[in-house]
Amino acid sequence: MILLRDRRRVARCFWALLIAMGFLPAAQAQLALPLTLGCGWPFKTTPDTLNVMYPDANAIYWTTPYIQLAGSSLEIKGNFFPARFLSISTYNSLGESVSSTYDVNFVLDPGSENPFTNPSASGGSFHATIIPKSNVPPPNSTLFGPPVNQSGFVQGYVVIRAYLPFDPNVGQNVLPKITILFDGHPLKTVAPCKNLSSSLRLLLYNVLVRSWNGNNNPPGATEPVQLMFRPPTSDQAGGAFPNDYNKYVVTGMTYQKGVIAVVRGRAATVPKNGSNHYPLVNNGEELRYWSMCNYDHIFPFPVVTQNGQNACAADNQAADNKTALDGDGYYTYMVAAPNDVPANAKTDKTVTLLPWGRTQFEKALIFRNMLPDQNFTMTTQAANNSCAISDSDPNAPKTIEESATCTANIMGPYYPQATYCQKTVYEQGGWQACFQTPVTARRQ
């Protein structure tokens, strides 16, 4: 009886929190409407809307918070739309990944074709069902959400991602409808929200949940005095709504006046768009997508924006925010404050400039790799498998320096070599001089 009373108390507090924050109208609270805002995809993550949790500025993320009871399910049904990559992912209340599926694996409706696998198809429709996680493997078209908790309900998120959508202003009307079912019986079908909800509402809720669970500390370890890309530590990777099909290597950066960061590496090949505006995948490309992005390394971890430019460059096949390559197929990134940009870099068409942003904050410079070909192994995925720092694995690296060395060995020429450099050194000798005369970072 005490346990039941405690569960009811927790449930009442949870509903009260949702009502107080405007997630759930008081009149609907006792109905336990599974979609906490009564429509689908109310939150849109871009640098201009909800710039949180290390977003890739070349992607759009739509989020639906939901509540489920045992026996309930959510059915997502929609149409393909052109993008480099589409996915559906579920997360728990802390933003930790539960399950996901992506475009080539979407379950098709009868009579539909998948434009990601058939270059002649112009579109098609798909469906997916979300149920609380259990010990029984889910059916083919079913994704697990978080398990039912001790209070008898689930609070989770479902996210749709579109990387490099063909229409960068893709509207809510193209997103899937969501049907709420209980014991397999449809209760209600809701359309995508016509108007986006306030981003502050979702951010405030996430902050409260993280604080409640003691998981609101800034992630990361003390940075070395040189720039060293390596896999993120476990506290960096978890709880930030990660994309299961990306793996990351990261380096921290601290600002010094007159000092820039230079990053150099070989570019992996990625698919081009076909005549139907969908990518021509599975044609031997090394990755589906890659990018380099600069973030403020402080909660809520936004991508840097400065003077209308975001600090996130997509691969060399992107339409906008494209990474420049030289004649040998190598990229050169420069991260610099406005007054620190070398004069010769401003006109160099082989250099991609990323803004530093607010100089008082430490930065996290993140390199993404998505969906490598099975024959391409010099990837961030391979580095994460072998080079992550671990206290439990005696064979794993123990320091950032060891992790970075391991990562460089695995990724070879595709590893993002990085260095701090004086502006004047770059002006005199370009990126080559920067690696010959590196700068040691000051501790903040």
Secondary structure by P-SEA (a helix, b strand, c coil): caaaaaaaaaaaaaaaaaaaacccccccccccccccccccccccccccccccccccccbbbbbbbbcccccbbbbbbbccccccccbbbbbcccccccccccccccccccccccccccccccccccbbbbccccccccccccccccccccccbbbbbbbbbbccccccccccccbbbbbbbcccccccccccccccccaaaaaaaaaaaaaaaccccccccccccccccccccccccccccccccccbbbbbbbbcccbbbbbbbbbbbbbbbcccccccccccccccccbbbbbcccccccccccccccccccccccccbbbbbcccbbbbbbbbccccccccccccccbbbbbbccccbbbbbbbbbccccccccccaaaaaaccccccccccccccaaaaaaaaaaaaccccbbbbbbbaaaaaaccaaaaaabbbbbbcc
